[in-house]
């Protein structure tokens, strides 16, 4: 499960930098930046949903600070 979460976070960061690249490349005239940001938001919502579902199913458990 840790690998899935880390891969999700990496994908979110990659789409963020992709949007930044498209912002500079298209000079704000294209829609690729907005699509990349929309994908980033969708990935973030999906990752949070996955974490909540995983917690409810017992795949992950809170451990607290030790």
mmCIF file as gemmi writes it, N, C-alpha and C atoms, coordinates in Angstrom:
data_model
loop_
_atom_site.group_PDB
_atom_site.id
_atom_site.type_symbol
_atom_site.label_atom_id
_atom_site.label_alt_id
_atom_site.label_comp_id
_atom_site.label_asym_id
_atom_site.label_entity_id
_atom_site.label_seq_id
_atom_site.pdbx_PDB_ins_code
_atom_site.Cartn_x
_atom_site.Cartn_y
_atom_site.Cartn_z
_atom_site.occupancy
_atom_site.B_iso_or_equiv
_atom_site.pdbx_formal_charge
_atom_site.auth_seq_id
_atom_site.auth_asym_id
_atom_site.pdbx_PDB_model_num
ATOM 1 N N . UNK Axp A 1 ? 0.818 -1.184 0 1 0 ? 1 A 1
ATOM 2 C CA . UNK Axp A 1 ? 0 0 0 1 0 ? 1 A 1
ATOM 3 C C . UNK Axp A 1 ? 0.867 1.255 0 1 0 ? 1 A 1
ATOM 4 N N . UNK Axp A 2 ? 2.003 1.169 0.657 1 0 ? 2 A 1
ATOM 5 C CA . UNK Axp A 2 ? 2.905 2.321 0.688 1 0 ? 2 A 1
ATOM 6 C C . UNK Axp A 2 ? 3.381 2.678 -0.716 1 0 ? 2 A 1
ATOM 7 N N . UNK Axp A 3 ? 3.638 1.669 -1.508 1 0 ? 3 A 1
ATOM 8 C CA . UNK Axp A 3 ? 4.12 1.907 -2.87 1 0 ? 3 A 1
ATOM 9 C C . UNK Axp A 3 ? 3.047 2.604 -3.7 1 0 ? 3 A 1
ATOM 10 N N . UNK Axp A 4 ? 1.795 2.193 -3.538 1 0 ? 4 A 1
ATOM 11 C CA . UNK Axp A 4 ? 0.692 2.806 -4.281 1 0 ? 4 A 1
ATOM 12 C C . UNK Axp A 4 ? 0.553 4.282 -3.895 1 0 ? 4 A 1
ATOM 13 N N . UNK Axp A 5 ? 0.642 4.579 -2.604 1 0 ? 5 A 1
ATOM 14 C CA . UNK Axp A 5 ? 0.527 5.964 -2.14 1 0 ? 5 A 1
ATOM 15 C C . UNK Axp A 5 ? 1.69 6.797 -2.65 1 0 ? 5 A 1
ATOM 16 N N . UNK Axp A 6 ? 2.888 6.27 -2.586 1 0 ? 6 A 1
ATOM 17 C CA . UNK Axp A 6 ? 4.061 7.017 -3.067 1 0 ? 6 A 1
ATOM 18 C C . UNK Axp A 6 ? 3.956 7.249 -4.574 1 0 ? 6 A 1
ATOM 19 N N . UNK Axp A 7 ? 3.533 6.251 -5.325 1 0 ? 7 A 1
ATOM 20 C CA . UNK Axp A 7 ? 3.356 6.421 -6.77 1 0 ? 7 A 1
ATOM 21 C C . UNK Axp A 7 ? 2.284 7.461 -7.075 1 0 ? 7 A 1
ATOM 22 N N . UNK Axp A 8 ? 1.226 7.476 -6.283 1 0 ? 8 A 1
ATOM 23 C CA . UNK Axp A 8 ? 0.192 8.494 -6.454 1 0 ? 8 A 1
ATOM 24 C C . UNK Axp A 8 ? 0.722 9.892 -6.199 1 0 ? 8 A 1
ATOM 25 N N . UNK Axp A 9 ? 1.512 10.049 -5.147 1 0 ? 9 A 1
ATOM 26 C CA . UNK Axp A 9 ? 2.098 11.355 -4.853 1 0 ? 9 A 1
ATOM 27 C C . UNK Axp A 9 ? 3.082 11.793 -5.934 1 0 ? 9 A 1
ATOM 28 N N . UNK Axp A 10 ? 3.855 10.852 -6.446 1 0 ? 10 A 1
ATOM 29 C CA . UNK Axp A 10 ? 4.78 11.171 -7.537 1 0 ? 10 A 1
ATOM 30 C C . UNK Axp A 10 ? 4.013 11.601 -8.779 1 0 ? 10 A 1
ATOM 31 N N . UNK Axp A 11 ? 2.919 10.915 -9.08 1 0 ? 11 A 1
ATOM 32 C CA . UNK Axp A 11 ? 2.111 11.288 -10.243 1 0 ? 11 A 1
ATOM 33 C C . UNK Axp A 11 ? 1.522 12.682 -10.075 1 0 ? 11 A 1
ATOM 34 N N . UNK Axp A 12 ? 1.112 13.032 -8.866 1 0 ? 12 A 1
ATOM 35 C CA . UNK Axp A 12 ? 0.567 14.367 -8.607 1 0 ? 12 A 1
ATOM 36 C C . UNK Axp A 12 ? 1.635 15.432 -8.819 1 0 ? 12 A 1
ATOM 37 N N . UNK Axp A 13 ? 2.839 15.187 -8.332 1 0 ? 13 A 1
ATOM 38 C CA . UNK Axp A 13 ? 3.926 16.154 -8.503 1 0 ? 13 A 1
ATOM 39 C C . UNK Axp A 13 ? 4.319 16.276 -9.975 1 0 ? 13 A 1
ATOM 40 N N . UNK Axp A 14 ? 4.34 15.154 -10.685 1 0 ? 14 A 1
ATOM 41 C CA . UNK Axp A 14 ? 4.688 15.189 -12.109 1 0 ? 14 A 1
ATOM 42 C C . UNK Axp A 14 ? 3.673 16.009 -12.893 1 0 ? 14 A 1
ATOM 43 N N . UNK Axp A 15 ? 2.388 15.831 -12.609 1 0 ? 15 A 1
ATOM 44 C CA . UNK Axp A 15 ? 1.382 16.612 -13.331 1 0 ? 15 A 1
ATOM 45 C C . UNK Axp A 15 ? 1.459 18.09 -12.963 1 0 ? 15 A 1
ATOM 46 N N . UNK Axp A 16 ? 1.867 18.396 -11.747 1 0 ? 16 A 1
ATOM 47 C CA . UNK Axp A 16 ? 2.045 19.795 -11.362 1 0 ? 16 A 1
ATOM 48 C C . UNK Axp A 16 ? 3.163 20.445 -12.164 1 0 ? 16 A 1
ATOM 49 N N . UNK Axp A 17 ? 4.279 19.759 -12.296 1 0 ? 17 A 1
ATOM 50 C CA . UNK Axp A 17 ? 5.384 20.312 -13.075 1 0 ? 17 A 1
ATOM 51 C C . UNK Axp A 17 ? 5.075 20.301 -14.578 1 0 ? 17 A 1
ATOM 52 N N . UNK Axp A 18 ? 4.256 19.358 -15.016 1 0 ? 18 A 1
ATOM 53 C CA . UNK Axp A 18 ? 3.825 19.368 -16.413 1 0 ? 18 A 1
ATOM 54 C C . UNK Axp A 18 ? 2.988 20.607 -16.701 1 0 ? 18 A 1
ATOM 55 N N . UNK Axp A 19 ? 2.103 20.949 -15.775 1 0 ? 19 A 1
ATOM 56 C CA . UNK Axp A 19 ? 1.305 22.17 -15.938 1 0 ? 19 A 1
ATOM 57 C C . UNK Axp A 19 ? 2.194 23.403 -15.953 1 0 ? 19 A 1
ATOM 58 N N . UNK Axp A 20 ? 3.215 23.419 -15.115 1 0 ? 20 A 1
ATOM 59 C CA . UNK Axp A 20 ? 4.15 24.545 -15.112 1 0 ? 20 A 1
ATOM 60 C C . UNK Axp A 20 ? 4.891 24.642 -16.441 1 0 ? 20 A 1
ATOM 61 N N . UNK Axp A 21 ? 5.297 23.51 -16.975 1 0 ? 21 A 1
ATOM 62 C CA . UNK Axp A 21 ? 5.97 23.499 -18.278 1 0 ? 21 A 1
ATOM 63 C C . UNK Axp A 21 ? 5.056 24.033 -19.37 1 0 ? 21 A 1
ATOM 64 N N . UNK Axp A 22 ? 3.798 23.58 -19.366 1 0 ? 22 A 1
ATOM 65 C CA . UNK Axp A 22 ? 2.849 24.05 -20.375 1 0 ? 22 A 1
ATOM 66 C C . UNK Axp A 22 ? 2.536 25.532 -20.201 1 0 ? 22 A 1
ATOM 67 N N . UNK Axp A 23 ? 2.571 26.032 -18.974 1 0 ? 23 A 1
ATOM 68 C CA . UNK Axp A 23 ? 2.34 27.457 -18.74 1 0 ? 23 A 1
ATOM 69 C C . UNK Axp A 23 ? 3.411 28.285 -19.437 1 0 ? 23 A 1
ATOM 70 N N . UNK Axp A 24 ? 4.664 27.887 -19.295 1 0 ? 24 A 1
ATOM 71 C CA . UNK Axp A 24 ? 5.751 28.624 -19.949 1 0 ? 24 A 1
ATOM 72 C C . UNK Axp A 24 ? 5.797 28.379 -21.452 1 0 ? 24 A 1
ATOM 73 N N . UNK Axp A 25 ? 5.512 27.163 -21.852 1 0 ? 25 A 1
ATOM 74 C CA . UNK Axp A 25 ? 5.603 26.801 -23.269 1 0 ? 25 A 1
ATOM 75 C C . UNK Axp A 25 ? 4.514 27.464 -24.116 1 0 ? 25 A 1
ATOM 76 N N . UNK Axp A 26 ? 3.272 27.459 -23.611 1 0 ? 26 A 1
ATOM 77 C CA . UNK Axp A 26 ? 2.144 27.978 -24.378 1 0 ? 26 A 1
ATOM 78 C C . UNK Axp A 26 ? 1.891 29.461 -24.131 1 0 ? 26 A 1
ATOM 79 N N . UNK Axp A 27 ? 2.614 30.068 -23.215 1 0 ? 27 A 1
ATOM 80 C CA . UNK Axp A 27 ? 2.448 31.484 -22.871 1 0 ? 27 A 1
ATOM 81 C C . UNK Axp A 27 ? 1.023 31.783 -22.412 1 0 ? 27 A 1
ATOM 82 N N . UNK Axp A 28 ? 0.351 30.82 -21.819 1 0 ? 28 A 1
ATOM 83 C CA . UNK Axp A 28 ? -0.987 31.02 -21.294 1 0 ? 28 A 1
ATOM 84 C C . UNK Axp A 28 ? -2.092 31 -22.336 1 0 ? 28 A 1
ATOM 85 N N . UNK Axp A 29 ? -1.779 30.65 -23.575 1 0 ? 29 A 1
ATOM 86 C CA . UNK Axp A 29 ? -2.788 30.666 -24.638 1 0 ? 29 A 1
ATOM 87 C C . UNK Axp A 29 ? -3.432 29.306 -24.875 1 0 ? 29 A 1
ATOM 88 N N . UNK Axp A 30 ? -2.835 28.246 -24.415 1 0 ? 30 A 1
ATOM 89 C CA . UNK Axp A 30 ? -3.371 26.909 -24.678 1 0 ? 30 A 1
ATOM 90 C C . UNK Axp A 30 ? -4.209 26.389 -23.524 1 0 ? 30 A 1
ATOM 91 N N . UNK Axp A 31 ? -4.762 25.22 -23.739 1 0 ? 31 A 1
ATOM 92 C CA . UNK Axp A 31 ? -5.571 24.589 -22.687 1 0 ? 31 A 1
ATOM 93 C C . UNK Axp A 31 ? -4.853 23.411 -22.036 1 0 ? 31 A 1
ATOM 94 N N . UNK Axp A 32 ? -3.628 23.139 -22.476 1 0 ? 32 A 1
ATOM 95 C CA . UNK Axp A 32 ? -2.92 21.98 -21.918 1 0 ? 32 A 1
ATOM 96 C C . UNK Axp A 32 ? -2.619 22.163 -20.437 1 0 ? 32 A 1
ATOM 97 N N . UNK Axp A 33 ? -2.339 23.404 -20.025 1 0 ? 33 A 1
ATOM 98 C CA . UNK Axp A 33 ? -2.057 23.653 -18.616 1 0 ? 33 A 1
ATOM 99 C C . UNK Axp A 33 ? -3.292 23.348 -17.773 1 0 ? 33 A 1
ATOM 100 N N . UNK Axp A 34 ? -4.462 23.783 -18.224 1 0 ? 34 A 1
ATOM 101 C CA . UNK Axp A 34 ? -5.688 23.551 -17.471 1 0 ? 34 A 1
ATOM 102 C C . UNK Axp A 34 ? -6.012 22.068 -17.399 1 0 ? 34 A 1
ATOM 103 N N . UNK Axp A 35 ? -5.736 21.348 -18.475 1 0 ? 35 A 1
ATOM 104 C CA . UNK Axp A 35 ? -5.987 19.904 -18.464 1 0 ? 35 A 1
ATOM 105 C C . UNK Axp A 35 ? -5.052 19.197 -17.49 1 0 ? 35 A 1
ATOM 106 N N . UNK Axp A 36 ? -3.795 19.63 -17.439 1 0 ? 36 A 1
ATOM 107 C CA . UNK Axp A 36 ? -2.837 19.025 -16.508 1 0 ? 36 A 1
ATOM 108 C C . UNK Axp A 36 ? -3.229 19.326 -15.064 1 0 ? 36 A 1
ATOM 109 N N . UNK Axp A 37 ? -3.695 20.546 -14.812 1 0 ? 37 A 1
ATOM 110 C CA . UNK Axp A 37 ? -4.121 20.882 -13.455 1 0 ? 37 A 1
ATOM 111 C C . UNK Axp A 37 ? -5.391 20.127 -13.071 1 0 ? 37 A 1
ATOM 112 N N . UNK Axp A 38 ? -6.291 19.945 -14.026 1 0 ? 38 A 1
ATOM 113 C CA . UNK Axp A 38 ? -7.506 19.168 -13.752 1 0 ? 38 A 1
ATOM 114 C C . UNK Axp A 38 ? -7.154 17.714 -13.455 1 0 ? 38 A 1
ATOM 115 N N . UNK Axp A 39 ? -6.185 17.181 -14.174 1 0 ? 39 A 1
ATOM 116 C CA . UNK Axp A 39 ? -5.728 15.815 -13.907 1 0 ? 39 A 1
ATOM 117 C C . UNK Axp A 39 ? -5.098 15.722 -12.525 1 0 ? 39 A 1
ATOM 118 N N . UNK Axp A 40 ? -4.351 16.751 -12.126 1 0 ? 40 A 1
ATOM 119 C CA . UNK Axp A 40 ? -3.732 16.758 -10.805 1 0 ? 40 A 1
ATOM 120 C C . UNK Axp A 40 ? -4.792 16.757 -9.714 1 0 ? 40 A 1
ATOM 121 N N . UNK Axp A 41 ? -5.837 17.545 -9.886 1 0 ? 41 A 1
ATOM 122 C CA . UNK Axp A 41 ? -6.917 17.577 -8.902 1 0 ? 41 A 1
ATOM 123 C C . UNK Axp A 41 ? -7.621 16.225 -8.851 1 0 ? 41 A 1
ATOM 124 N N . UNK Axp A 42 ? -7.857 15.624 -10.004 1 0 ? 42 A 1
ATOM 125 C CA . UNK Axp A 42 ? -8.504 14.308 -10.039 1 0 ? 42 A 1
ATOM 126 C C . UNK Axp A 42 ? -7.629 13.255 -9.359 1 0 ? 42 A 1
ATOM 127 N N . UNK Axp A 43 ? -6.332 13.304 -9.588 1 0 ? 43 A 1
ATOM 128 C CA . UNK Axp A 43 ? -5.432 12.355 -8.923 1 0 ? 43 A 1
ATOM 129 C C . UNK Axp A 43 ? -5.425 12.566 -7.415 1 0 ? 43 A 1
ATOM 130 N N . UNK Axp A 44 ? -5.452 13.811 -6.978 1 0 ? 44 A 1
ATOM 131 C CA . UNK Axp A 44 ? -5.471 14.107 -5.547 1 0 ? 44 A 1
ATOM 132 C C . UNK Axp A 44 ? -6.746 13.585 -4.9 1 0 ? 44 A 1
ATOM 133 N N . UNK Axp A 45 ? -7.888 13.822 -5.544 1 0 ? 45 A 1
ATOM 134 C CA . UNK Axp A 45 ? -9.159 13.331 -5.013 1 0 ? 45 A 1
ATOM 135 C C . UNK Axp A 45 ? -9.166 11.8 -4.998 1 0 ? 45 A 1
ATOM 136 N N . UNK Axp A 46 ? -8.644 11.194 -6.052 1 0 ? 46 A 1
ATOM 137 C CA . UNK Axp A 46 ? -8.573 9.734 -6.107 1 0 ? 46 A 1
ATOM 138 C C . UNK Axp A 46 ? -7.688 9.151 -5.021 1 0 ? 46 A 1
ATOM 139 N N . UNK Axp A 47 ? -6.566 9.816 -4.749 1 0 ? 47 A 1
ATOM 140 C CA . UNK Axp A 47 ? -5.659 9.326 -3.713 1 0 ? 47 A 1
ATOM 141 C C . UNK Axp A 47 ? -6.289 9.442 -2.336 1 0 ? 47 A 1
ATOM 142 N N . UNK Axp A 48 ? -6.962 10.536 -2.064 1 0 ? 48 A 1
ATOM 143 C CA . UNK Axp A 48 ? -7.645 10.689 -0.775 1 0 ? 48 A 1
ATOM 144 C C . UNK Axp A 48 ? -8.754 9.649 -0.638 1 0 ? 48 A 1
ATOM 145 N N . UNK Axp A 49 ? -9.508 9.436 -1.705 1 0 ? 49 A 1
ATOM 146 C CA . UNK Axp A 49 ? -10.563 8.422 -1.669 1 0 ? 49 A 1
ATOM 147 C C . UNK Axp A 49 ? -9.974 7.029 -1.434 1 0 ? 49 A 1
ATOM 148 N N . UNK Axp A 50 ? -8.862 6.732 -2.094 1 0 ? 50 A 1
ATOM 149 C CA . UNK Axp A 50 ? -8.204 5.445 -1.89 1 0 ? 50 A 1
ATOM 150 C C . UNK Axp A 50 ? -7.757 5.272 -0.44 1 0 ? 50 A 1
ATOM 151 N N . UNK Axp A 51 ? -7.226 6.324 0.15 1 0 ? 51 A 1
ATOM 152 C CA . UNK Axp A 51 ? -6.789 6.24 1.54 1 0 ? 51 A 1
ATOM 153 C C . UNK Axp A 51 ? -7.968 6.036 2.491 1 0 ? 51 A 1
ATOM 154 N N . UNK Axp A 52 ? -9.064 6.726 2.244 1 0 ? 52 A 1
ATOM 155 C CA . UNK Axp A 52 ? -10.241 6.566 3.102 1 0 ? 52 A 1
ATOM 156 C C . UNK Axp A 52 ? -10.811 5.157 2.966 1 0 ? 52 A 1
ATOM 157 N N . UNK Axp A 53 ? -10.937 4.673 1.743 1 0 ? 53 A 1
ATOM 158 C CA . UNK Axp A 53 ? -11.46 3.32 1.523 1 0 ? 53 A 1
ATOM 159 C C . UNK Axp A 53 ? -10.53 2.28 2.129 1 0 ? 53 A 1
ATOM 160 N N . UNK Axp A 54 ? -9.23 2.477 1.977 1 0 ? 54 A 1
ATOM 161 C CA . UNK Axp A 54 ? -8.259 1.536 2.547 1 0 ? 54 A 1
ATOM 162 C C . UNK Axp A 54 ? -8.349 1.503 4.067 1 0 ? 54 A 1
ATOM 163 N N . UNK Axp A 55 ? -8.57 2.652 4.661 1 0 ? 55 A 1
ATOM 164 C CA . UNK Axp A 55 ? -8.718 2.702 6.117 1 0 ? 55 A 1
ATOM 165 C C . UNK Axp A 55 ? -9.989 1.985 6.555 1 0 ? 55 A 1
ATOM 166 N N . UNK Axp A 56 ? -11.081 2.223 5.83 1 0 ? 56 A 1
ATOM 167 C CA . UNK Axp A 56 ? -12.357 1.591 6.175 1 0 ? 56 A 1
ATOM 168 C C . UNK Axp A 56 ? -12.307 0.063 6.016 1 0 ? 56 A 1
ATOM 169 N N . UNK Axp A 57 ? -11.564 -0.407 5.016 1 0 ? 57 A 1
ATOM 170 C CA . UNK Axp A 57 ? -11.456 -1.85 4.793 1 0 ? 57 A 1
ATOM 171 C C . UNK Axp A 57 ? -10.4 -2.514 5.675 1 0 ? 57 A 1
ATOM 172 N N . UNK Axp A 58 ? -9.623 -1.701 6.39 1 0 ? 58 A 1
ATOM 173 C CA . UNK Axp A 58 ? -8.62 -2.25 7.281 1 0 ? 58 A 1
ATOM 174 C C . UNK Axp A 58 ? -7.295 -2.542 6.642 1 0 ? 58 A 1
ATOM 175 N N . UNK Axp A 59 ? -7.091 -2.056 5.403 1 0 ? 59 A 1
ATOM 176 C CA . UNK Axp A 59 ? -5.809 -2.288 4.729 1 0 ? 59 A 1
ATOM 177 C C . UNK Axp A 59 ? -4.703 -1.445 5.335 1 0 ? 59 A 1
ATOM 178 N N . UNK Axp A 60 ? -5.064 -0.283 5.873 1 0 ? 60 A 1
ATOM 179 C CA . UNK Axp A 60 ? -4.105 0.572 6.552 1 0 ? 60 A 1
ATOM 180 C C . UNK Axp A 60 ? -4.678 0.918 7.912 1 0 ? 60 A 1
ATOM 181 N N . UNK Axp A 61 ? -3.802 1.249 8.838 1 0 ? 61 A 1
ATOM 182 C CA . UNK Axp A 61 ? -4.242 1.607 10.183 1 0 ? 61 A 1
ATOM 183 C C . UNK Axp A 61 ? -3.418 2.789 10.682 1 0 ? 61 A 1
ATOM 184 N N . UNK Axp A 62 ? -4.03 3.652 11.485 1 0 ? 62 A 1
ATOM 185 C CA . UNK Axp A 62 ? -3.254 4.757 12.028 1 0 ? 62 A 1
ATOM 186 C C . UNK Axp A 62 ? -2.289 4.23 13.093 1 0 ? 62 A 1
ATOM 187 N N . UNK Axp A 63 ? -1.059 4.692 13.043 1 0 ? 63 A 1
ATOM 188 C CA . UNK Axp A 63 ? -0.07 4.229 14.014 1 0 ? 63 A 1
ATOM 189 C C . UNK Axp A 63 ? 0.301 5.316 15.005 1 0 ? 63 A 1
ATOM 190 N N . UNK Axp A 64 ? 0.064 6.558 14.665 1 0 ? 64 A 1
ATOM 191 C CA . UNK Axp A 64 ? 0.392 7.642 15.579 1 0 ? 64 A 1
ATOM 192 C C . UNK Axp A 64 ? 1.88 7.927 15.592 1 0 ? 64 A 1
ATOM 193 N N . UNK Axp A 65 ? 2.253 8.894 16.394 1 0 ? 65 A 1
ATOM 194 C CA . UNK Axp A 65 ? 3.657 9.273 16.519 1 0 ? 65 A 1
ATOM 195 C C . UNK Axp A 65 ? 4.275 8.474 17.647 1 0 ? 65 A 1
ATOM 196 N N . UNK Axp A 66 ? 5.396 7.852 17.359 1 0 ? 66 A 1
ATOM 197 C CA . UNK Axp A 66 ? 6.064 7.021 18.367 1 0 ? 66 A 1
ATOM 198 C C . UNK Axp A 66 ? 7.443 7.543 18.641 1 0 ? 66 A 1
